Amino acid sequence: MNVRYGVQRGAPARTKVAGLSMATASLGAGVIHTAVVPEHLEETWLFGGFFIACAVFQIVWAVVVVGSPSPGVYRLGIVANGAMVAIWAVSRTTGLPVGPDPWMPEALGALDLLATGLEIVLIAVGAWALSATSPTEA
């Protein structure tokens, strides 16, 4: 491995492309989450609050990853979006243990598939960007 200043050769271009790609995916998922807040607030304040928190996180994180890209910021995005994907998967398979209809799986919809797809892209691109950093940056 050819490492200079803690980053593999060719990594600056990789991390710039990765940062912009992750920011775009995060912003897109955040906008989708913002759009569906009202319908989730009608179900229960818990779901509405969760979607507000997800939207705020994803939109703010998109700004942070562009302004201050770092392995720690990438990891935060990967973990948070991974949690969102996991919660979505449970809500669509076994159903969540809370809410108006516990353990009732939700139907698949175009917007939730798109948001989850964007989150998965963010996770994959983040892992790719992290592979460009040396162990000393980790």
Secondary structure, DSSP 8 states (H G I E B T S, - for coil): --EETTEETTHHHHHHHHHHHHHHHHHHHHHHHHHTHHHHHHH-HHHHHHHHHHHHHHHHHHHHHHHS--HHHHHHHHHHHHHHHHHHHHHHHT--SSSSSTT------HHHHHHHHHHHHHHHHHHHHHTTB-TTT-
